Amino acid sequence: MIGRLKGIIDAVGESHAIVDVNGVGYEVQASSRTLRSLAIGQEISLAIETHVREDAIRLFGFTSEVERSWFRMLQTIQGVGSKVALGVLGTLSPQDLANAVALQNWAAVEQAQGVGKKLAQRIVAELKDKAPALSVAGLAVPAAKAGSPTPQRDDAVAEAISALTNLGYQPGQASQAVAAAMIDLGDKADTPKLIRAGLKELAR
């Protein structure tokens, strides 16, 4: 199985790119968001998901391990195949998808190609419990100011969700509460404030 490709972009199509690795061109399916970020001649390293079928071997490329994890998780939901999963990731970044799941914002997911209202509702409902760890990794509700240490903010989010989980709340509930708290607090968010605000959200 191929887990990663590192090479040069040889061509970019509507749904795929050709990655030249030491003279061998690999056709890699990718989301529209990923394809828009690629340029011919660009050196790239992509996380690869390999699907092996009787009649074909398909490679799916992602710019991060988190994105590949969301791709896998999306396909555990009934009605979501690789095409729909790429459509969702083409419309929503991993961070946006994490926020949509945490806040149960199915309308954001419905914007993806091939996703109707019922499927969008199923996606956010099922992922809420299936992917709390990915929601933590992807939480990035409003953007930090220039120079702001993003890793510290990520640590605060993870610590706040962990604290709420230790208090007996479900990971999905804790992720949702902290996501809402992040929107209210913005750059002022630190672990104690997130915990307090998260508890207020859970008490509503």
N, C-alpha and C positions, 0 to 999 in steps of 0.2 A: 504493500500500500504506500502511496505517496502522501506524505504529511506536510511537506513544504517544498516550494519551488523558488529558487533564487536565480534570476537571469535578467534578460533585457526584453522589453516590450517590442515585439516585431510588428504587431498589427492590433487594432482595436475595432471590434464590430459592434453591432447593436446589443448583443447578449453575451459576447465572449471576447477574450483577448488571446493572442498567440504570444507565449513566453518562450524566448529562445534561451535554452540552457545548453551551453557548450555545443551549439550547432544543431540541437534537436528542438523543434518547435512543438510546444505543448498547447493544445487548445483548452483554455480554462473558462468555464462559465462563471459569471460574476454578476453582482447586482448593478443596476444602472448607476448607483451612487459610487461604487468602486470604479466602474469603467470610466466615469467622468473625470476621475482623479488620475487616470493613466495617460501617458503620452508616448508616442513611438520613440524608441531609443532610450527610454528611461530604464534605469536599473531598479529592479523591484524584488521584494521578498514577500511571497504570499503564503499564508496558511492554507493548506489544501484539504478538502474533504473529497474522498474518492468513493464513487458509487460504481460497483461492479454488477453488471447484469449479463444475461446470456448473450445478448447481441451487441453490447457496448460497454466501454469503460468511460465514465464521465468524471471530469475534474471540476470542482467548484473552488474558486479562490476568494480569500478574504484578507483584508489588510491587518486584522488582529485576531488573536485567539478568542477574544470575547465575542466578536462577530460570528466566528465559526460555531461557537457554543450556542448562540442564539439560533443559528441556522439549524443545528441539530435539534434543539429543543422545540422549535416551531413545528418540525415535522412529526413530533409525537402527538400532535393534535389532529383529530379526525378531520379530513377535508383539506389538510395542508400538505402539499407535496413540495418538491424542490423549487418548482416554478413560482408557486405562491410565496414560499419562504423568501426567495430572492426578491420578489415584488415588495414584500413588507420591508426587507432590509434596504431596498432601493429607495423607499419612501421615508423610512425612519432610521436614524442612526441607532446603534446599540443603546446609547444614552437616552434618546427619545423613546425608544421602545420600552426600556426599563421604567421610565417615568409613566408611560401610558399604562403599563401593567400595574405599577404600584398605585396609581390613581384611578385605575379601572376606566381609563379614557378610551373606550372602544371606538369613538368617532375618529380619533387620530389614526387608528389601525385601519379603519374602513377606507381611508384615502388611498391605500395601496391597491395596485392593479390586481384584479381577480378576487378581491375580498369584499363580500357583501356585509350587511349589517349583522346578520346572524353569526356568520363566521368570525367577524371582528369581536363580537361579544363573547363567543366561545374562546377565542384566543386569549383575551385579557383575563377571563374568568379562570381558565385552566392553568395559565402560566403563573398566576398569582401564587398558587401553592406549589407548582412544579419547579419554579425557578427563583426562589428567594435569594439564593447566593448570587445569581446573575443580576438580579435587580440591585443588589448592594453594589456589585462591581460596576454597574452601568449608571448609577444615580449621578446626575450632573445637572441639576435644576439650577437656577440661573448661572450663567457663566461667571467665573471669578474675574476680578479686575486684573489688569496687567501687573505682573510681578507677584500675584497672590500664589502661595504655595499650594497647588492643587492636591498633592499627596496628603498634606495635613488635613485638608477638607475631606478627602476620601476616608482617611482614618477616623475622623469625627463621625462621619455617616455610619461606617461599619461598627464603631464602638457604641453609638446610640442604638442601632438596631440590635446589637448583641445584648445591651443592657435591658431593652424592652423585652427581648426574648427570654432573658433570665428571670424577668418578673412574671413570666407565665403567658405572655402573648404569643400568638402564632407568628412565624417568620413573615408570612404574607401581610398580616395585620401591621406588624412592626415596620416593614418596608413602606407600606402605604402611608402610615402616620409620619414617618421621617421624611418621606418625599413631600408631603404637604407642609411639614415644618420648614423644609429647605426653601420652599417657595415664599413662605412668610418672612423668614429670617434673612435669606440671601447671603451676602458676604459676612454677615454678623454671626453666622452659624458656627458654634463650637459644640463639643460633646454635651456639656451640661445643659446648654440652651436647647439643643435638639431633643434631649431626653425630656425636659420639661414641656416643650411644645408638643412633642410626640404623645406624651401622656394626656395632654389637653385634648388632642385630636381623638385619642382612643376613648376618652370619657364622654364624647359627644353622643 
